Amino acid sequence: MTDRLFVPQEYRQPQAKPAGAELAQRPSAGITQPAHLGLAMKRRNPVGVWLGLPLITSGIYTYVWYYKIHREMAEFDRRRVVPVAGPMLVLLFLSWTIVAPLVSLYNTGNRIANAQRAAGLRPTCSAGIGLLLCFVFGLVSLYYQSELNKIADSYGAPAGTEVPLRG
């Protein structure tokens, strides 16, 4: 029964390798393999994320978008631990505390900057600016999505395609 469960590679017990297995796994001389791969992010219309879809869905899309960008950042750079559902749940259930959502939004800006570094870009996303824009017509989603689009544009690959991490 346990052999049917999915166990990530990093949690599996090391297996004894047959003699010569290391030679078979080495890349050919002169060919460089990318050190890390991630999944490309989806490019979204920042105005649609900020105004259009939240108006159509009575604000529900904001939570969906927040969940999706965290999932995409987690799949993009697997070297970093990026919480997926937690930040969205903070916005949904702890918005009455005022401080918890602000901390979540600030941390999201830092995660976007880290994703920009992993894409080999100069990090232009500022968590502080994102936090301030939260108070100006809720422009934080427009700003964060435009910063995420820089990552998607740097690869030009369809969402979900494996891309090499550069930074």
Summary of the structure (lengths in Angstrom):
residues: 167
radius of gyration: 19.3
end to end distance: 40.2
largest distance: 64.0
contacts: 437
relative contact order: 0.17
helix: 56%
strand: 4%
